[in-house]
Amino acid sequence: MNIFYLLIGVSLLAALIFLGAFIWAVRSGQFDDNETPSMRVLFDDDDVEQTSDKEEENNKK
């Protein structure tokens, strides 16, 4: 039964370590993406054209 207490303690310690690493990564800017938003303009977006075509057809009716 004592092994369960040890396993619970070790798993809580591991969870706290991973939580600390995640918080550190967020605060240090690991998930900031400054390049992609400026590149979105360069990609064609076919979904917008299809949506506008469908809206035009619905407006004609």
MOPAC internal coordinates of N, CA, C and O (Angstrom, degrees):
PM7 1SCF
backbone

  N    0.0000 0     0.00 0     0.00 0    0    0    0
  C    1.4543 1     0.00 0     0.00 0    1    0    0
  C    1.5296 1   111.07 1     0.00 0    2    1    0
  O    1.2310 1   120.55 1   150.35 1    3    2    1
  N    1.3345 1   116.56 1   -29.65 1    3    2    1
  C    1.4606 1   119.52 1  -179.92 1    5    3    2
  C    1.5168 1   111.70 1   -66.76 1    6    5    3
  O    1.2310 1   120.06 1   154.03 1    7    6    5
  N    1.3152 1   117.49 1   -25.97 1    7    6    5
  C    1.4636 1   120.15 1   179.66 1    9    7    6
  C    1.5254 1   111.34 1   -65.70 1   10    9    7
  O    1.2310 1   120.31 1   149.24 1   11   10    9
  N    1.3422 1   117.02 1   -30.76 1   11   10    9
  C    1.4664 1   120.05 1   177.51 1   13   11   10
  C    1.5265 1   110.94 1   -63.36 1   14   13   11
  O    1.2310 1   120.20 1   139.16 1   15   14   13
  N    1.3246 1   117.22 1   -40.84 1   15   14   13
  C    1.4642 1   120.50 1   178.03 1   17   15   14
  C    1.5219 1   110.53 1   -63.66 1   18   17   15
  O    1.2310 1   120.70 1   140.05 1   19   18   17
  N    1.3103 1   116.27 1   -39.95 1   19   18   17
  C    1.4616 1   120.29 1   177.73 1   21   19   18
  C    1.5267 1   110.83 1   -65.00 1   22   21   19
  O    1.2310 1   119.98 1   135.05 1   23   22   21
  N    1.3256 1   117.64 1   -44.95 1   23   22   21
  C    1.4648 1   121.04 1  -179.87 1   25   23   22
  C    1.5211 1   111.87 1   -64.83 1   26   25   23
  O    1.2310 1   119.95 1   140.86 1   27   26   25
  N    1.3181 1   117.69 1   -39.14 1   27   26   25
  C    1.4637 1   120.74 1   177.96 1   29   27   26
  C    1.5243 1   109.93 1   -64.94 1   30   29   27
  O    1.2310 1   120.40 1   137.15 1   31   30   29
  N    1.3093 1   116.85 1   -42.85 1   31   30   29
  C    1.4645 1   120.42 1   178.89 1   33   31   30
  C    1.5187 1   112.12 1   -63.77 1   34   33   31
  O    1.2310 1   120.42 1   135.83 1   35   34   33
  N    1.3264 1   116.80 1   -44.17 1   35   34   33
  C    1.4625 1   120.26 1   179.75 1   37   35   34
  C    1.5277 1   110.79 1   -65.67 1   38   37   35
  O    1.2310 1   119.92 1   140.03 1   39   38   37
  N    1.3261 1   117.75 1   -39.97 1   39   38   37
  C    1.4697 1   119.70 1  -179.62 1   41   39   38
  C    1.5275 1   111.03 1   -68.55 1   42   41   39
  O    1.2310 1   119.79 1   142.64 1   43   42   41
  N    1.3259 1   118.01 1   -37.36 1   43   42   41
  C    1.4610 1   119.76 1   176.21 1   45   43   42
  C    1.5278 1   111.12 1   -66.37 1   46   45   43
  O    1.2310 1   120.16 1   141.07 1   47   46   45
  N    1.3032 1   117.29 1   -38.93 1   47   46   45
  C    1.4563 1   121.00 1   176.96 1   49   47   46
  C    1.5302 1   110.85 1   -62.87 1   50   49   47
  O    1.2310 1   120.51 1   135.47 1   51   50   49
  N    1.3252 1   116.63 1   -44.53 1   51   50   49
  C    1.4663 1   120.61 1   178.63 1   53   51   50
  C    1.5329 1   110.68 1   -63.23 1   54   53   51
  O    1.2310 1   120.22 1   139.59 1   55   54   53
  N    1.3304 1   117.18 1   -40.41 1   55   54   53
  C    1.4645 1   120.53 1   178.92 1   57   55   54
  C    1.5230 1   110.66 1   -63.91 1   58   57   55
  O    1.2310 1   119.99 1   138.90 1   59   58   57
  N    1.3173 1   117.63 1   -41.10 1   59   58   57
  C    1.4647 1   120.65 1   178.88 1   61   59   58
  C    1.5221 1   111.47 1   -66.59 1   62   61   59
  O    1.2310 1   120.10 1   143.89 1   63   62   61
  N    1.3150 1   117.41 1   -36.11 1   63   62   61
  C    1.4636 1   120.61 1   177.44 1   65   63   62
  C    1.5361 1   110.49 1   -64.90 1   66   65   63
  O    1.2310 1   120.52 1   135.05 1   67   66   65
  N    1.3313 1   116.62 1   -44.95 1   67   66   65
  C    1.4710 1   119.47 1   178.93 1   69   67   66
  C    1.5249 1   111.25 1   -66.90 1   70   69   67
  O    1.2310 1   119.85 1   143.01 1   71   70   69
  N    1.3168 1   117.90 1   -36.99 1   71   70   69
  C    1.4661 1   120.55 1   176.95 1   73   71   70
  C    1.5238 1   110.15 1   -64.60 1   74   73   71
  O    1.2310 1   120.19 1   136.93 1   75   74   73
  N    1.3199 1   117.24 1   -43.07 1   75   74   73
  C    1.4624 1   120.69 1   177.85 1   77   75   74
  C    1.5174 1   111.79 1   -62.86 1   78   77   75
  O    1.2310 1   120.06 1   139.34 1   79   78   77
  N    1.3366 1   117.49 1   -40.66 1   79   78   77
  C    1.4648 1   121.01 1   178.34 1   81   79   78
  C    1.5250 1   110.93 1   -64.85 1   82   81   79
  O    1.2310 1   120.32 1   141.18 1   83   82   81
  N    1.3232 1   117.00 1   -38.82 1   83   82   81
  C    1.4661 1   120.57 1   178.95 1   85   83   82
  C    1.5253 1   110.67 1   -66.39 1   86   85   83
  O    1.2310 1   120.30 1   134.55 1   87   86   85
  N    1.3161 1   117.04 1   -45.45 1   87   86   85
  C    1.4675 1   120.39 1   179.28 1   89   87   86
  C    1.5206 1   110.28 1   -62.66 1   90   89   87
  O    1.2310 1   120.01 1   138.50 1   91   90   89
  N    1.3319 1   117.59 1   -41.50 1   91   90   89
  C    1.4649 1   120.72 1   177.42 1   93   91   90
  C    1.5251 1   110.85 1   -60.90 1   94   93   91
  O    1.2310 1   120.34 1   137.29 1   95   94   93
  N    1.3320 1   116.96 1   -42.71 1   95   94   93
  C    1.4617 1   120.62 1  -178.90 1   97   95   94
  C    1.5223 1   111.35 1   -64.49 1   98   97   95
  O    1.2310 1   120.11 1   140.14 1   99   98   97
  N    1.3246 1   117.39 1   -39.86 1   99   98   97
  C    1.4623 1   120.33 1  -179.98 1  101   99   98
  C    1.5222 1   110.35 1   -67.63 1  102  101   99
  O    1.2310 1   120.37 1   136.34 1  103  102  101
  N    1.3204 1   116.89 1   -43.66 1  103  102  101
  C    1.4677 1   120.10 1  -177.99 1  105  103  102
  C    1.5236 1   112.69 1   -70.56 1  106  105  103
  O    1.2310 1   120.16 1   152.03 1  107  106  105
  N    1.3264 1   117.30 1   -27.97 1  107  106  105
  C    1.4609 1   119.17 1  -178.73 1  109  107  106
  C    1.5272 1   112.15 1   -86.69 1  110  109  107
  O    1.2310 1   120.11 1   178.49 1  111  110  109
  N    1.3413 1   117.40 1    -1.51 1  111  110  109
  C    1.4622 1   120.74 1   174.44 1  113  111  110
  C    1.5035 1   114.57 1    88.07 1  114  113  111
  O    1.2310 1   119.75 1  -158.10 1  115  114  113
  N    1.3120 1   118.08 1    21.90 1  115  114  113
  C    1.4551 1   120.83 1  -179.72 1  117  115  114
  C    1.5248 1   112.52 1   -65.54 1  118  117  115
  O    1.2310 1   120.10 1   155.75 1  119  118  117
  N    1.3311 1   117.42 1   -24.25 1  119  118  117
  C    1.4584 1   120.61 1  -176.24 1  121  119  118
  C    1.5176 1   112.61 1  -104.84 1  122  121  119
  O    1.2310 1   119.81 1  -173.05 1  123  122  121
  N    1.3215 1   117.97 1     6.95 1  123  122  121
  C    1.4550 1   121.13 1   177.03 1  125  123  122
  C    1.5183 1   109.00 1   -78.08 1  126  125  123
  O    1.2310 1   120.81 1   -45.27 1  127  126  125
  N    1.3037 1   116.06 1   134.73 1  127  126  125
  C    1.4575 1   121.23 1   179.38 1  129  127  126
  C    1.5230 1   107.87 1  -127.03 1  130  129  127
  O    1.2310 1   120.84 1   -79.21 1  131  130  129
  N    1.2964 1   116.00 1   100.79 1  131  130  129
  C    1.4591 1   120.58 1  -177.91 1  133  131  130
  C    1.5155 1   113.00 1   -93.18 1  134  133  131
  O    1.2310 1   119.89 1   168.65 1  135  134  133
  N    1.3159 1   117.82 1   -11.35 1  135  134  133
  C    1.4487 1   120.82 1  -173.89 1  137  135  134
  C    1.5300 1   113.23 1   -92.66 1  138  137  135
  O    1.2310 1   119.95 1   139.10 1  139  138  137
  N    1.3018 1   117.70 1   -40.90 1  139  138  137
  C    1.4603 1   121.41 1  -173.05 1  141  139  138
  C    1.5348 1   113.77 1   -62.79 1  142  141  139
  O    1.2310 1   118.27 1   136.68 1  143  142  141
  N    1.3380 1   120.90 1   -43.32 1  143  142  141
  C    1.4688 1   118.33 1  -179.14 1  145  143  142
  C    1.5242 1   113.37 1   -57.87 1  146  145  143
  O    1.2310 1   119.75 1   144.33 1  147  146  145
  N    1.3234 1   118.07 1   -35.67 1  147  146  145
  C    1.4649 1   119.03 1   179.66 1  149  147  146
  C    1.5203 1   112.01 1   -74.99 1  150  149  147
  O    1.2310 1   120.02 1   159.62 1  151  150  149
  N    1.3233 1   117.56 1   -20.38 1  151  150  149
  C    1.4606 1   120.96 1  -179.78 1  153  151  150
  C    1.5265 1   112.42 1   -88.97 1  154  153  151
  O    1.2310 1   119.90 1   166.33 1  155  154  153
  N    1.3129 1   117.79 1   -13.67 1  155  154  153
  C    1.4697 1   120.51 1  -179.71 1  157  155  154
  C    1.5189 1   112.22 1   -63.30 1  158  157  155
  O    1.2310 1   120.42 1   152.47 1  159  158  157
  N    1.3068 1   116.80 1   -27.53 1  159  158  157
  C    1.4583 1   121.05 1   179.63 1  161  159  158
  C    1.5287 1   110.49 1   -63.86 1  162  161  159
  O    1.2310 1   120.26 1   150.67 1  163  162  161
  N    1.3103 1   117.10 1   -29.33 1  163  162  161
  C    1.4569 1   121.27 1  -175.69 1  165  163  162
  C    1.5213 1   113.55 1   -78.21 1  166  165  163
  O    1.2310 1   119.87 1   161.19 1  167  166  165
  N    1.3143 1   117.85 1   -18.81 1  167  166  165
  C    1.4633 1   121.04 1  -177.37 1  169  167  166
  C    1.5260 1   110.53 1   -89.40 1  170  169  167
  O    1.2310 1   121.07 1   -41.15 1  171  170  169
  N    1.3239 1   115.56 1   138.85 1  171  170  169
  C    1.4561 1   119.94 1   175.65 1  173  171  170
  C    1.5155 1   108.93 1   -75.34 1  174  173  171
  O    1.2310 1   121.47 1   -39.40 1  175  174  173
  N    1.3084 1   114.80 1   140.60 1  175  174  173
  C    1.4556 1   119.90 1  -179.90 1  177  175  174
  C    1.5244 1   108.05 1  -116.83 1  178  177  175
  O    1.2310 1   120.42 1   -85.72 1  179  178  177
  N    1.3232 1   116.81 1    94.28 1  179  178  177
  C    1.4576 1   121.51 1  -176.62 1  181  179  178
  C    1.5202 1   112.13 1   -69.21 1  182  181  179
  O    1.2310 1   119.94 1   152.00 1  183  182  181
  N    1.3168 1   117.71 1   -28.00 1  183  182  181
  C    1.4634 1   120.54 1  -178.34 1  185  183  182
  C    1.5218 1   111.28 1   -62.53 1  186  185  183
  O    1.2310 1   119.85 1   143.94 1  187  186  185
  N    1.3182 1   117.88 1   -36.06 1  187  186  185
  C    1.4566 1   121.19 1  -179.13 1  189  187  186
  C    1.5207 1   109.82 1   -67.36 1  190  189  187
  O    1.2310 1   120.08 1   139.41 1  191  190  189
  N    1.3181 1   117.45 1   -40.59 1  191  190  189
  C    1.4577 1   120.59 1  -179.89 1  193  191  190
  C    1.5213 1   111.00 1   -66.31 1  194  193  191
  O    1.2310 1   120.16 1   138.42 1  195  194  193
  N    1.3167 1   117.30 1   -41.58 1  195  194  193
  C    1.4586 1   120.41 1   179.46 1  197  195  194
  C    1.5199 1   110.47 1   -65.93 1  198  197  195
  O    1.2310 1   120.39 1   140.84 1  199  198  197
  N    1.3284 1   116.86 1   -39.16 1  199  198  197
  C    1.4553 1   120.25 1   179.16 1  201  199  198
  C    1.5211 1   110.35 1   -65.12 1  202  201  199
  O    1.2310 1   119.79 1   137.79 1  203  202  201
  N    1.3307 1   118.00 1   -42.21 1  203  202  201
  C    1.4591 1   120.46 1  -179.41 1  205  203  202
  C    1.5295 1   110.37 1   -67.35 1  206  205  203
  O    1.2310 1   119.48 1   145.07 1  207  206  205
  N    1.3433 1   118.60 1   -34.93 1  207  206  205
  C    1.4555 1   121.40 1   176.85 1  209  207  206
  C    1.5233 1   110.61 1   -64.48 1  210  209  207
  O    1.2310 1   120.17 1   137.73 1  211  210  209
  N    1.3069 1   117.27 1   -42.27 1  211  210  209
  C    1.4643 1   120.89 1   179.29 1  213  211  210
  C    1.5088 1   110.88 1   -65.90 1  214  213  211
  O    1.2310 1   120.39 1   141.51 1  215  214  213
  N    1.3457 1   116.86 1   -38.49 1  215  214  213
  C    1.4614 1   119.97 1   178.05 1  217  215  214
  C    1.5259 1   111.25 1   -64.78 1  218  217  215
  O    1.2310 1   120.57 1   141.32 1  219  218  217
  N    1.3420 1   116.52 1   -38.68 1  219  218  217
  C    1.4572 1   119.85 1   178.17 1  221  219  218
  C    1.5070 1   111.30 1   -64.64 1  222  221  219
  O    1.2310 1   119.92 1   139.94 1  223  222  221
  N    1.3347 1   117.75 1   -40.06 1  223  222  221
  C    1.4535 1   120.98 1   178.46 1  225  223  222
  C    1.5136 1   110.95 1   -64.78 1  226  225  223
  O    1.2310 1   120.49 1   139.76 1  227  226  225
  N    1.3257 1   116.67 1   -40.24 1  227  226  225
  C    1.4627 1   120.38 1   179.15 1  229  227  226
  C    1.5326 1   110.64 1   -67.86 1  230  229  227
  O    1.2310 1   119.58 1   146.04 1  231  230  229
  N    1.3106 1   118.42 1   -33.96 1  231  230  229
  C    1.4644 1   120.97 1   179.47 1  233  231  230
  C    1.5234 1   111.43 1   -71.47 1  234  233  231
  O    1.2310 1   120.05 1   149.78 1  235  234  233
  N    1.3475 1   117.52 1   -30.22 1  235  234  233
  C    1.4621 1   121.06 1   178.95 1  237  235  234
  C    1.5139 1   111.98 1   -68.29 1  238  237  235
  O    1.2310 1   120.82 1   148.85 1  239  238  237
  N    1.3245 1   116.04 1   -31.15 1  239  238  237
  C    1.4777 1   120.26 1  -177.46 1  241  239  238
  C    1.4646 1   109.59 1   -76.95 1  242  241  239
  O    1.2310 1   120.10 1   180.00 1  243  242  241

